[in-house]
């Protein structure tokens, strides 16, 4: 497979029910999606699993975006 293009998209998914911790209330979830298209037109989608903030891991949406972009 020869990759022709990769598109990155950040989307915000509203949660059906909010959840609340000592850090605050969360009403949506931000994720990064990647769309990969090969030279034959076949495409696939992937999701970056980094969270919205550096709470559970040193990688989060803001730091993952530049890494994926490069």
HELIX and SHEET records of a PDB file:
HELIX    1   1 UNK A   61  UNK A   69  1                                   9    
SHEET    1   A 3 UNK A   3  UNK A  21  0                                        
SHEET    2   A 3 UNK A  24  UNK A  38 -1                                        
SHEET    3   A 3 UNK A  43  UNK A  48 -1                                        
END                                                                             
